[in-house]
């Protein structure tokens, strides 16, 4: 094979690898299925000093692990994420302290899994608890 033909074949192979990716199911930003995240309920309501509220979080990813973070929670409201045993979907638990800021908020959930990032927002309502 002459040098120009070899170079053409090599460029074609490199381009094919770049387009198709290589390795497992998650091929990152160049291909594969994008990950996604959603909540069972688009509105979550918690009461100041009330019982924790548990919401199902659905994470579609070829990986069994995910890093979940929330931003935009009001003061006095905490959250925790627990994955299921076999995939990153699981539960988010919200708890509002007795002095949590009252109102309606739009926090953002960011999920990183399989080298990709997915985001969604939801409505969080903090209501006055019983005295």
N, C-alpha and C positions, 0 to 999 in steps of 0.2 A: 504494500500500500504506500502510495506516495505521501509526502509530507502534507500537502494541502487537503487531501482526502482524510488523512488521519486527524488533522486539526478540526475538520468539519464534523467528523464522527464524535470527537471528544466534546466539542461545543454542544452538539445535540444531546449527548448523555448528561452533561452538566445542566442544561436547560431542563431536561426531563426530570432529573432529581430535584431541581429547584421548584418545579411545578407540582410534582407528586409528593414531595417530602420523602422521608425515609424513616424507618423505625415503626413503632406501634401505632395504635389507633389514633392517638392524638398527635397530629403532625404540626401543631402550632399554627401561627398566623398565615402560613402559606397554603393551608388546606385542612382537610378533616372537618368534622362537625364542630361548630362553635358551641361553647358551653352556654347554659342559660340558668337563670334563677327566678323563682316566683314564690309568693306566699300564698297559703291557703286562703287567707282573708286579706283584702286590700286595705281594710281599716281595722286597727287594733285599739281597743279601749282598755285603759288601766285606771284604777282608782288610787288616790293618794292613800298610802298605808294599807292598801287592800291586798288581796291574795294575788300571787303571781299569775300571769296570763301566758298560756303556752300556745304557740302558733306553729303549724307545720311549714317547713321551708323545703321547697322542691328544687334540687340542684341536678341538672342534667349535665353529666360529664363522663368521659371515658375513664377518668381516674376515680379511685375509691376515696380520695382525700381532697379536701378543699380548705382554704383559709377564708374565713368569713369575718368581715368587719362591718361595723355600723358607724355612720357619722350623722350628726344632726339630732341626736337624742337630747331632749331638754334636761335641765339640771334636776337631779334627784331621781332619774329613771335609769335603771341598770338593765343589762341584758346578758344572756348567756346562750351559747350555741352548743348543741349536742348532735353529733352525726349518728346515723344508724350504724349497725354493725357491718353492713355490706356496701354502703355507698355514702356519698357526702350529704344526701338529703337527710333531714332530721327535724329537730325542733329548735325554735327560738323561744326563750322564756324572758318575759318582761316583768319587772317589779318596780313600782313607784313608791318611793319613800313618803313619809308623812308630810314633808315639805317640798315635794316635787312641784315643779312649775306647771301651773294649770294652762290648758289651751290645746290647740290643734297644731300638729307639727308634721313635717314631711321628711323623715329620715331616709338616708340612702344606704342600701345594702350593697357591699362590694364583695364578690366572690372571685378568688383566684384558684384555678385548678387546671391541670394538664397544660400549663404554660399559657393559659388564656385568662382573660378577665371578663366578668359579666356584672352588670349593675341593674338594680331596680329600686324604685322608691315605693313607699306606702304611707298611709295616713295613720298617725298616732294621736289618739285623743287621751289627754290626762284630765280626769274628772275629780271633783272634790269627793273625798271619802267620807264615810259616816263618822260622826264625832263620838 
